[in-house]
Amino acid sequence: MLFRKRRALTEPRNYTPSAALPKCWHWSRDIRKSSVYKLLQRIEAASIQAQEKDAADTGKRTWLLPFRRELRRLLAGFDSRYDKAEIDVVRCYLLTCPQTMIAICVWLLGEFSDRRHLHELKTFRHDPSPQIRRHVAKALRRLEAWSYLRDMAAANRDDARIQWFATAPTTHAPFARRLENYKRCVDDSHAGEVATPSRMPFWAGVRSWERTPPKSVDFIRRMLRRIQRCVRSGAN
């Protein structure tokens, strides 16, 4: 069979999907069989079990810890140019997921988004849940979406956390002071030994990095892809 029938999207309960969302259903297999969707389903089952525990049980607050390694691997291997449709999987799951999973999905969307693609962060910035709004505000600050942050701050004047995300300075000190702090931690006593045309004026005083083991090829490749994504997303 050369062409397969495209499966229809489930009826949305949590938000109205954008027009680009059905593109992920052109896959030759069901999106519910993807590893990301199965991970979200396992997190959902764990959240249901955590809700049934007593308030004094420590597992009610640490139920997400067993998934920490998988979530880190998912975020570390993500590349906006060479992704495996992780964003669309999360967006499709977000259509009908329980209320307890919306905050996790919004957090994942914030990690997957860039300055040009905010996805559903704009939709959930006025969500009734303070937890979800703070996840959105934190992601918008990281992505430097200041217009949406100002909109959230105007609508949530009583939320001190959102006000901080919208108004806090991006730098903790002026550049001159930060440069002086940097110069205190370097040693220029070996500057005369430099024979290259550049003649670097400073030498690092901290040499703890010399004994660190070399990084793996996969780690270096992921870091280069992440740097490339940041450069490309900030080009405009």
KESEDO-436113 format. One record per residue (C-alpha): residue number from 1; x, y negated, z. Coordinates in Angstrom, 2 decimals. Layout:
N
<rec pamar="NUM" c1="X" c2="Y" c3="Z"/>
...
//
This chain:
236
<rec pamar="1" c1="0.00" c2="0.00" c3="0.00"/>
<rec pamar="2" c1="1.70" c2="-3.17" c3="-1.23"/>
<rec pamar="3" c1="-0.34" c2="-5.71" c3="0.73"/>
<rec pamar="4" c1="-1.79" c2="-5.31" c3="4.17"/>
<rec pamar="5" c1="-4.85" c2="-7.02" c3="5.50"/>
<rec pamar="6" c1="-3.98" c2="-9.90" c3="7.79"/>
<rec pamar="7" c1="-5.39" c2="-9.49" c3="11.28"/>
<rec pamar="8" c1="-7.55" c2="-12.31" c3="12.55"/>
<rec pamar="9" c1="-6.52" c2="-14.40" c3="15.52"/>
<rec pamar="10" c1="-8.26" c2="-13.71" c3="18.78"/>
<rec pamar="11" c1="-10.80" c2="-16.24" c3="20.00"/>
<rec pamar="12" c1="-8.79" c2="-18.90" c3="21.89"/>
<rec pamar="13" c1="-9.65" c2="-19.63" c3="25.50"/>
<rec pamar="14" c1="-6.78" c2="-21.78" c3="26.75"/>
<rec pamar="15" c1="-6.12" c2="-24.18" c3="23.85"/>
<rec pamar="16" c1="-6.95" c2="-24.83" c3="20.23"/>
<rec pamar="17" c1="-4.13" c2="-23.45" c3="18.02"/>
<rec pamar="18" c1="-2.54" c2="-25.51" c3="15.32"/>
<rec pamar="19" c1="-2.88" c2="-24.72" c3="11.62"/>
<rec pamar="20" c1="0.62" c2="-23.20" c3="11.45"/>
<rec pamar="21" c1="-0.11" c2="-20.52" c3="14.02"/>
<rec pamar="22" c1="-1.69" c2="-17.88" c3="11.71"/>
<rec pamar="23" c1="1.55" c2="-17.64" c3="9.69"/>
<rec pamar="24" c1="2.96" c2="-15.17" c3="12.18"/>
<rec pamar="25" c1="0.24" c2="-12.69" c3="11.21"/>
<rec pamar="26" c1="1.83" c2="-12.12" c3="7.81"/>
<rec pamar="27" c1="4.08" c2="-9.57" c3="9.49"/>
<rec pamar="28" c1="3.78" c2="-5.99" c3="8.34"/>
<rec pamar="29" c1="3.25" c2="-4.91" c3="11.95"/>
<rec pamar="30" c1="1.07" c2="-6.03" c3="14.81"/>
<rec pamar="31" c1="2.53" c2="-8.93" c3="16.76"/>
<rec pamar="32" c1="1.37" c2="-7.27" c3="19.97"/>
<rec pamar="33" c1="4.03" c2="-4.61" c3="19.43"/>
<rec pamar="34" c1="6.90" c2="-7.09" c3="19.58"/>
<rec pamar="35" c1="9.31" c2="-6.96" c3="22.51"/>
<rec pamar="36" c1="8.45" c2="-10.50" c3="23.62"/>
<rec pamar="37" c1="4.71" c2="-9.76" c3="23.75"/>
<rec pamar="38" c1="5.31" c2="-6.56" c3="25.72"/>
<rec pamar="39" c1="7.53" c2="-8.50" c3="28.14"/>
<rec pamar="40" c1="4.74" c2="-11.02" c3="28.73"/>
<rec pamar="41" c1="2.27" c2="-8.20" c3="29.32"/>
<rec pamar="42" c1="4.55" c2="-6.64" c3="31.93"/>
<rec pamar="43" c1="4.92" c2="-10.01" c3="33.64"/>
<rec pamar="44" c1="1.13" c2="-10.37" c3="33.60"/>
<rec pamar="45" c1="0.70" c2="-6.95" c3="35.26"/>
<rec pamar="46" c1="3.27" c2="-7.89" c3="37.91"/>
<rec pamar="47" c1="1.46" c2="-11.18" c3="38.60"/>
<rec pamar="48" c1="-1.82" c2="-9.31" c3="39.17"/>
<rec pamar="49" c1="-0.12" c2="-7.01" c3="41.65"/>
<rec pamar="50" c1="1.47" c2="-9.99" c3="43.42"/>
<rec pamar="51" c1="-1.92" c2="-11.65" c3="43.84"/>
<rec pamar="52" c1="-3.24" c2="-8.58" c3="45.63"/>
<rec pamar="53" c1="-0.50" c2="-8.72" c3="48.28"/>
<rec pamar="54" c1="-0.84" c2="-10.42" c3="51.63"/>
<rec pamar="55" c1="0.29" c2="-14.02" c3="52.03"/>
<rec pamar="56" c1="3.00" c2="-12.95" c3="54.51"/>
<rec pamar="57" c1="4.50" c2="-10.46" c3="52.05"/>
<rec pamar="58" c1="7.78" c2="-11.75" c3="50.55"/>
<rec pamar="59" c1="6.97" c2="-9.98" c3="47.29"/>
<rec pamar="60" c1="4.19" c2="-12.48" c3="46.70"/>
<rec pamar="61" c1="6.85" c2="-15.19" c3="46.16"/>
<rec pamar="62" c1="9.61" c2="-13.14" c3="44.52"/>
<rec pamar="63" c1="7.60" c2="-11.08" c3="42.03"/>
<rec pamar="64" c1="9.30" c2="-12.76" c3="39.04"/>
<rec pamar="65" c1="12.85" c2="-11.85" c3="40.07"/>
<rec pamar="66" c1="12.86" c2="-8.39" c3="38.38"/>
<rec pamar="67" c1="12.29" c2="-10.13" c3="35.01"/>
<rec pamar="68" c1="15.06" c2="-12.70" c3="35.46"/>
<rec pamar="69" c1="17.64" c2="-10.80" c3="33.41"/>
<rec pamar="70" c1="15.24" c2="-10.18" c3="30.50"/>
<rec pamar="71" c1="14.13" c2="-13.81" c3="30.43"/>
<rec pamar="72" c1="17.73" c2="-15.01" c3="30.44"/>
<rec pamar="73" c1="18.58" c2="-12.64" c3="27.60"/>
<rec pamar="74" c1="15.58" c2="-13.90" c3="25.66"/>
<rec pamar="75" c1="16.56" c2="-17.55" c3="26.09"/>
<rec pamar="76" c1="20.28" c2="-16.97" c3="25.48"/>
<rec pamar="77" c1="19.66" c2="-15.14" c3="22.21"/>
<rec pamar="78" c1="17.15" c2="-17.65" c3="20.86"/>
<rec pamar="79" c1="18.04" c2="-19.75" c3="17.83"/>
<rec pamar="80" c1="15.50" c2="-22.11" c3="16.25"/>
<rec pamar="81" c1="16.95" c2="-21.47" c3="12.76"/>
<rec pamar="82" c1="17.38" c2="-17.69" c3="13.04"/>
<rec pamar="83" c1="14.67" c2="-16.80" c3="15.53"/>
<rec pamar="84" c1="12.54" c2="-13.67" c3="15.48"/>
<rec pamar="85" c1="9.24" c2="-15.56" c3="15.83"/>
<rec pamar="86" c1="9.54" c2="-15.70" c3="19.63"/>
<rec pamar="87" c1="7.76" c2="-19.06" c3="19.63"/>
<rec pamar="88" c1="4.79" c2="-17.78" c3="17.66"/>
<rec pamar="89" c1="4.55" c2="-14.70" c3="19.89"/>
<rec pamar="90" c1="4.34" c2="-16.88" c3="23.01"/>
<rec pamar="91" c1="1.82" c2="-19.20" c3="21.35"/>
<rec pamar="92" c1="-0.38" c2="-16.28" c3="20.29"/>
<rec pamar="93" c1="-0.21" c2="-14.74" c3="23.76"/>
<rec pamar="94" c1="-1.06" c2="-18.13" c3="25.25"/>
<rec pamar="95" c1="-4.39" c2="-18.16" c3="23.39"/>
<rec pamar="96" c1="-6.10" c2="-15.68" c3="25.71"/>
<rec pamar="97" c1="-3.69" c2="-15.07" c3="28.59"/>
<rec pamar="98" c1="-4.88" c2="-15.34" c3="32.24"/>
<rec pamar="99" c1="-4.62" c2="-18.65" c3="34.02"/>
<rec pamar="100" c1="-1.72" c2="-17.38" c3="36.12"/>
<rec pamar="101" c1="0.40" c2="-16.85" c3="32.98"/>
<rec pamar="102" c1="-0.13" c2="-20.28" c3="31.41"/>
<rec pamar="103" c1="2.62" c2="-21.89" c3="33.49"/>
<rec pamar="104" c1="5.15" c2="-19.23" c3="32.42"/>
<rec pamar="105" c1="4.18" c2="-19.57" c3="28.76"/>
<rec pamar="106" c1="4.43" c2="-23.36" c3="28.93"/>
<rec pamar="107" c1="7.85" c2="-23.04" c3="30.54"/>
<rec pamar="108" c1="8.99" c2="-20.71" c3="27.72"/>
<rec pamar="109" c1="7.65" c2="-23.11" c3="25.09"/>
<rec pamar="110" c1="9.60" c2="-25.90" c3="26.76"/>
<rec pamar="111" c1="12.79" c2="-23.84" c3="26.50"/>
<rec pamar="112" c1="12.09" c2="-22.92" c3="22.86"/>
<rec pamar="113" c1="11.15" c2="-26.44" c3="21.72"/>
<rec pamar="114" c1="13.36" c2="-29.15" c3="20.29"/>
<rec pamar="115" c1="12.93" c2="-32.86" c3="19.64"/>
<rec pamar="116" c1="11.19" c2="-32.32" c3="16.32"/>
<rec pamar="117" c1="8.97" c2="-29.43" c3="17.41"/>
<rec pamar="118" c1="7.18" c2="-29.89" c3="20.72"/>
<rec pamar="119" c1="4.56" c2="-27.23" c3="19.91"/>
<rec pamar="120" c1="1.82" c2="-27.01" c3="22.58"/>
<rec pamar="121" c1="3.64" c2="-29.17" c3="25.14"/>
<rec pamar="122" c1="1.60" c2="-32.12" c3="23.89"/>
<rec pamar="123" c1="-1.61" c2="-30.16" c3="24.39"/>
<rec pamar="124" c1="-0.92" c2="-29.13" c3="27.99"/>
<rec pamar="125" c1="0.43" c2="-32.47" c3="29.20"/>
<rec pamar="126" c1="-3.05" c2="-33.30" c3="30.60"/>
<rec pamar="127" c1="-3.78" c2="-29.84" c3="32.02"/>
<rec pamar="128" c1="-5.74" c2="-29.80" c3="35.32"/>
<rec pamar="129" c1="-3.01" c2="-27.73" c3="37.00"/>
<rec pamar="130" c1="-0.25" c2="-29.88" c3="38.62"/>
<rec pamar="131" c1="2.23" c2="-27.00" c3="38.19"/>
<rec pamar="132" c1="1.68" c2="-26.84" c3="34.43"/>
<rec pamar="133" c1="1.88" c2="-30.63" c3="34.09"/>
<rec pamar="134" c1="5.23" c2="-30.66" c3="35.91"/>
<rec pamar="135" c1="6.59" c2="-27.93" c3="33.65"/>
<rec pamar="136" c1="5.54" c2="-30.03" c3="30.66"/>
<rec pamar="137" c1="7.03" c2="-33.22" c3="32.13"/>
<rec pamar="138" c1="10.34" c2="-31.51" c3="32.83"/>
<rec pamar="139" c1="10.52" c2="-30.16" c3="29.27"/>
<rec pamar="140" c1="9.57" c2="-33.53" c3="27.76"/>
<rec pamar="141" c1="12.31" c2="-35.26" c3="29.75"/>
<rec pamar="142" c1="14.89" c2="-32.73" c3="28.56"/>
<rec pamar="143" c1="13.69" c2="-33.24" c3="24.97"/>
<rec pamar="144" c1="13.66" c2="-37.04" c3="25.43"/>
<rec pamar="145" c1="10.00" c2="-37.33" c3="24.40"/>
<rec pamar="146" c1="9.64" c2="-40.60" c3="26.30"/>
<rec pamar="147" c1="6.34" c2="-41.73" c3="24.74"/>
<rec pamar="148" c1="4.52" c2="-38.59" c3="25.94"/>
<rec pamar="149" c1="6.22" c2="-38.87" c3="29.33"/>
<rec pamar="150" c1="5.01" c2="-42.46" c3="29.74"/>
<rec pamar="151" c1="1.53" c2="-41.29" c3="28.81"/>
<rec pamar="152" c1="1.68" c2="-38.60" c3="31.49"/>
<rec pamar="153" c1="3.02" c2="-41.05" c3="34.07"/>
<rec pamar="154" c1="0.16" c2="-43.47" c3="33.38"/>
<rec pamar="155" c1="-2.41" c2="-40.68" c3="33.77"/>
<rec pamar="156" c1="-0.82" c2="-39.21" c3="36.93"/>
<rec pamar="157" c1="0.18" c2="-42.19" c3="39.04"/>
<rec pamar="158" c1="-0.19" c2="-40.20" c3="42.28"/>
<rec pamar="159" c1="2.20" c2="-37.43" c3="41.20"/>
<rec pamar="160" c1="5.65" c2="-38.47" c3="42.43"/>
<rec pamar="161" c1="7.39" c2="-35.68" c3="40.49"/>
<rec pamar="162" c1="5.98" c2="-36.73" c3="37.14"/>
<rec pamar="163" c1="6.77" c2="-40.37" c3="37.93"/>
<rec pamar="164" c1="10.38" c2="-39.36" c3="38.58"/>
<rec pamar="165" c1="10.62" c2="-37.45" c3="35.29"/>
<rec pamar="166" c1="9.33" c2="-40.50" c3="33.42"/>
<rec pamar="167" c1="11.27" c2="-43.27" c3="35.16"/>
<rec pamar="168" c1="14.49" c2="-41.79" c3="36.57"/>
<rec pamar="169" c1="17.66" c2="-42.98" c3="34.79"/>
<rec pamar="170" c1="19.33" c2="-40.47" c3="32.50"/>
<rec pamar="171" c1="22.80" c2="-41.33" c3="33.85"/>
<rec pamar="172" c1="23.70" c2="-41.43" c3="37.53"/>
<rec pamar="173" c1="26.28" c2="-44.21" c3="37.23"/>
<rec pamar="174" c1="27.62" c2="-46.70" c3="34.67"/>
<rec pamar="175" c1="30.18" c2="-45.42" c3="32.19"/>
<rec pamar="176" c1="33.01" c2="-47.48" c3="33.71"/>
<rec pamar="177" c1="32.45" c2="-45.90" c3="37.13"/>
<rec pamar="178" c1="32.21" c2="-42.40" c3="35.67"/>
<rec pamar="179" c1="35.46" c2="-42.99" c3="33.77"/>
<rec pamar="180" c1="37.20" c2="-44.09" c3="36.95"/>
<rec pamar="181" c1="35.97" c2="-40.96" c3="38.73"/>
<rec pamar="182" c1="37.33" c2="-38.85" c3="35.89"/>
<rec pamar="183" c1="40.72" c2="-40.55" c3="35.97"/>
<rec pamar="184" c1="41.07" c2="-39.75" c3="39.67"/>
<rec pamar="185" c1="40.90" c2="-36.02" c3="38.88"/>
<rec pamar="186" c1="43.57" c2="-35.95" c3="36.15"/>
<rec pamar="187" c1="47.34" c2="-36.04" c3="36.23"/>
<rec pamar="188" c1="49.29" c2="-38.09" c3="33.66"/>
<rec pamar="189" c1="52.74" c2="-37.17" c3="34.96"/>
<rec pamar="190" c1="53.34" c2="-34.86" c3="31.98"/>
<rec pamar="191" c1="52.26" c2="-37.37" c3="29.33"/>
<rec pamar="192" c1="55.89" c2="-37.98" c3="28.32"/>
<rec pamar="193" c1="56.35" c2="-34.33" c3="27.42"/>
<rec pamar="194" c1="53.85" c2="-34.53" c3="24.56"/>
<rec pamar="195" c1="55.65" c2="-34.41" c3="21.21"/>
<rec pamar="196" c1="52.60" c2="-34.50" c3="18.94"/>
<rec pamar="197" c1="51.58" c2="-37.74" c3="17.13"/>
<rec pamar="198" c1="48.42" c2="-38.00" c3="19.23"/>
<rec pamar="199" c1="50.27" c2="-38.29" c3="22.58"/>
<rec pamar="200" c1="47.37" c2="-37.55" c3="24.85"/>
<rec pamar="201" c1="47.40" c2="-39.96" c3="27.81"/>
<rec pamar="202" c1="45.88" c2="-37.56" c3="30.36"/>
<rec pamar="203" c1="46.55" c2="-34.02" c3="31.52"/>
<rec pamar="204" c1="43.98" c2="-32.06" c3="33.49"/>
<rec pamar="205" c1="44.95" c2="-31.65" c3="37.13"/>
<rec pamar="206" c1="42.69" c2="-28.62" c3="37.61"/>
<rec pamar="207" c1="44.13" c2="-25.47" c3="36.04"/>
<rec pamar="208" c1="41.75" c2="-22.84" c3="37.36"/>
<rec pamar="209" c1="40.57" c2="-22.12" c3="33.82"/>
<rec pamar="210" c1="43.97" c2="-20.65" c3="32.85"/>
<rec pamar="211" c1="43.24" c2="-17.42" c3="34.74"/>
<rec pamar="212" c1="39.68" c2="-16.91" c3="33.53"/>
<rec pamar="213" c1="39.13" c2="-13.88" c3="31.26"/>
<rec pamar="214" c1="38.39" c2="-14.49" c3="27.58"/>
<rec pamar="215" c1="34.75" c2="-14.67" c3="26.48"/>
<rec pamar="216" c1="33.18" c2="-12.04" c3="24.28"/>
<rec pamar="217" c1="32.53" c2="-12.62" c3="20.60"/>
<rec pamar="218" c1="28.76" c2="-12.44" c3="21.11"/>
<rec pamar="219" c1="28.91" c2="-15.04" c3="23.89"/>
<rec pamar="220" c1="30.95" c2="-17.43" c3="21.74"/>
<rec pamar="221" c1="28.59" c2="-16.91" c3="18.79"/>
<rec pamar="222" c1="25.55" c2="-17.70" c3="20.97"/>
<rec pamar="223" c1="27.20" c2="-20.83" c3="22.31"/>
<rec pamar="224" c1="28.09" c2="-22.03" c3="18.79"/>
<rec pamar="225" c1="24.53" c2="-21.44" c3="17.62"/>
<rec pamar="226" c1="23.18" c2="-23.34" c3="20.62"/>
<rec pamar="227" c1="25.52" c2="-26.26" c3="19.90"/>
<rec pamar="228" c1="24.47" c2="-26.21" c3="16.26"/>
<rec pamar="229" c1="20.80" c2="-26.24" c3="17.27"/>
<rec pamar="230" c1="21.34" c2="-29.20" c3="19.62"/>
<rec pamar="231" c1="23.22" c2="-31.15" c3="16.94"/>
<rec pamar="232" c1="20.62" c2="-30.46" c3="14.27"/>
<rec pamar="233" c1="17.67" c2="-31.25" c3="16.55"/>
<rec pamar="234" c1="19.24" c2="-34.54" c3="17.63"/>
<rec pamar="235" c1="20.15" c2="-35.64" c3="14.11"/>
<rec pamar="236" c1="16.94" c2="-37.67" c3="13.79"/>
//
